[in-house]
Amino acid sequence: HRDLHSFPTRRSSDLVSVDNWDNYDEARNLSAIEAASISAFYRDVAVLHHPKGPALQNDVRNYLRRIINEEFSAYNEGKVTPGSYHLLDAIHRDLVTYSPEGAVELQFYKEAVSHFNRMVELRDLRIDSVAHDGLPVVFWYAIVMGSLAIILVSFFFHMPSYQGHLFLVNCITFFTAVMVFLILAVDNPWRGTISVSP
């Protein structure tokens, strides 16, 4: 009966763990969709005539290098770098000043513009996700205090065997610590050991 007192706190920790994992999964999917849109844009501009087609492909390669080498590294430190914005601006300028030649190139040009807009949209979503992911401080207070309360209450369980009581307390402490560690590990999907990779 006494064990039921700890149920609300354990249940809350479980829900937070699942919610954190959902956030991680959404961030990973967002990164994969963004990569797919960049790849599609790269293929589309390959059809555009020289020199704009190769120049746009080179801009995309530079953009990817900036994302992989700078932006994702900064995310691990909890920072957001605006460095790749000027590369997107350069790509946008090249697109709006381009004049497609022929029906086939016009079709690929329209697809390229559509994929570029999608790239920008997904990048903004990624930046927003990086800036706002992670549990508020008040949640951490609740998790830590609730976990300590569970462990403390377990000391007052009445058991005929001291060794059995000690084993029970150690088990509760271990599983509570594991739950807090899991919440911490996936609290922000963009930084830490368990994080989204480029």
C-alpha positions in Angstrom: 0.0 0.0 0.0 2.8 2.4 0.9 4.5 1.8 -2.4 1.5 3.5 -4.1 2.6 6.8 -2.7 5.6 6.9 -5.1 3.5 5.9 -8.1 2.6 9.5 -9.3 6.3 10.6 -9.3 7.4 7.4 -11.0 4.7 7.8 -13.6 5.6 11.4 -14.2 9.3 10.4 -14.7 8.2 7.7 -17.2 6.1 10.1 -19.1 8.9 12.7 -19.3 11.3 10.0 -20.5 8.9 9.0 -23.3 8.3 12.6 -24.2 12.0 13.3 -24.4 12.5 10.3 -26.6 9.7 11.5 -28.9 11.5 14.9 -29.1 14.7 13.1 -30.0 12.9 11.0 -32.7 11.3 14.1 -34.1 14.6 15.9 -34.3 16.3 13.0 -36.0 13.4 12.8 -38.6 13.7 16.6 -39.1 17.4 16.3 -39.8 16.8 13.4 -42.3 14.0 15.3 -44.2 16.2 18.4 -44.4 19.1 16.3 -45.8 16.7 14.8 -48.4 15.5 18.2 -49.5 19.1 19.4 -49.9 19.9 16.3 -51.9 16.8 16.9 -54.2 17.8 20.5 -54.7 21.4 19.5 -55.6 20.0 17.1 -58.2 17.6 19.7 -59.7 20.2 22.4 -60.2 22.6 20.0 -61.9 20.3 20.3 -65.0 20.6 24.1 -65.1 23.1 25.4 -67.8 26.6 26.6 -67.2 27.7 28.6 -65.2 24.7 28.8 -62.8 24.2 25.1 -62.4 27.7 24.2 -61.3 27.9 27.4 -59.2 24.7 26.5 -57.3 26.0 22.9 -56.7 29.2 24.4 -55.3 27.2 26.7 -53.0 25.2 23.6 -51.8 28.4 21.7 -51.0 29.7 24.7 -49.0 26.4 25.0 -47.2 26.5 21.3 -46.2 30.1 21.7 -45.0 29.1 24.6 -42.9 26.2 22.7 -41.4 28.3 19.6 -40.6 31.5 21.2 -39.5 30.3 24.3 -37.7 26.6 24.2 -36.9 26.3 20.7 -35.5 29.5 21.2 -33.5 28.1 24.4 -32.0 24.9 22.6 -31.1 26.9 20.3 -28.8 27.9 23.4 -26.9 24.4 24.7 -26.7 25.0 27.5 -29.3 23.3 28.4 -32.5 25.5 29.9 -35.3 24.0 32.0 -38.1 27.0 31.4 -40.4 25.2 29.5 -43.2 22.6 32.2 -43.7 24.7 34.1 -46.1 25.2 30.9 -48.2 21.4 30.5 -48.4 21.2 34.2 -49.5 23.7 33.6 -52.2 21.8 30.5 -53.5 18.6 32.6 -53.4 20.1 35.4 -55.4 21.4 32.9 -58.1 18.0 31.3 -58.3 16.0 34.5 -58.7 18.4 35.9 -61.4 18.4 32.7 -63.4 16.5 32.4 -66.7 15.7 28.8 -67.6 16.0 27.8 -71.3 13.4 25.4 -72.7 10.5 23.5 -71.2 12.6 20.8 -69.5 14.9 23.2 -67.8 11.9 25.3 -66.7 10.4 22.3 -65.0 13.6 21.5 -63.2 14.0 25.1 -62.2 10.5 25.1 -60.7 11.4 22.0 -58.7 14.6 23.6 -57.6 12.8 26.6 -56.3 10.3 24.4 -54.5 13.1 22.3 -52.9 15.0 25.5 -51.9 12.0 26.9 -50.1 11.6 23.6 -48.3 15.3 23.7 -47.4 14.9 27.1 -45.8 11.8 26.1 -44.0 13.4 22.9 -42.5 16.5 24.9 -41.5 14.4 27.4 -39.6 12.6 24.5 -37.9 15.9 22.9 -37.0 17.2 26.2 -35.5 14.0 26.7 -33.6 14.3 23.1 -32.3 17.8 23.7 -31.1 16.9 26.9 -29.4 13.9 25.6 -27.5 14.5 21.9 -26.8 15.2 20.7 -23.3 13.2 20.5 -20.1 12.5 23.8 -18.1 14.4 24.1 -14.9 11.3 23.7 -12.8 10.8 20.2 -14.3 14.3 19.2 -13.2 13.6 20.4 -9.7 10.4 18.2 -9.7 12.3 15.2 -11.1 15.2 15.4 -8.6 13.0 16.2 -5.6 10.5 13.5 -6.6 13.3 10.9 -7.1 14.8 11.7 -3.7 11.4 11.5 -2.1 10.9 8.0 -3.6 14.2 6.8 -2.2 13.6 8.4 1.2 10.1 6.8 1.5 11.5 3.4 0.6 13.5 3.5 3.9 10.2 3.4 5.8 8.8 0.3 4.2 8.3 -2.4 6.8 10.0 -5.7 6.0 10.8 -8.6 8.3 14.3 -9.0 6.8 16.9 -6.2 7.0 18.8 -7.7 4.0 15.5 -7.8 2.0 14.8 -4.1 2.9 18.3 -3.1 1.9 18.0 -4.9 -1.4 14.6 -3.2 -2.1 16.0 0.3 -1.3 19.0 -0.4 -3.5 16.8 -1.5 -6.4 14.5 1.5 -6.1 17.6 3.8 -6.0 19.1 2.1 -9.0 16.0 2.3 -11.2 15.3 5.9 -10.2 18.9 6.8 -11.0 18.6 5.1 -14.4 15.4 6.9 -15.2 16.9 10.3 -14.3 20.0 9.4 -16.4 17.8 8.6 -19.4 15.9 11.8 -19.1 19.2 13.7 -18.9 20.7 11.8 -21.9 17.9 12.7 -24.3 16.8 16.0 -22.7 18.2 17.9 -25.7 18.4 15.9 -28.9 21.0 18.2 -30.5 23.7 17.9 -27.9 25.3 15.3 -25.6 26.4 11.7 -26.2 23.0 10.7 -27.5 22.3 13.4 -30.1 21.3 13.9 -33.7 24.2 13.6 -36.0 24.5 15.4 -39.4 
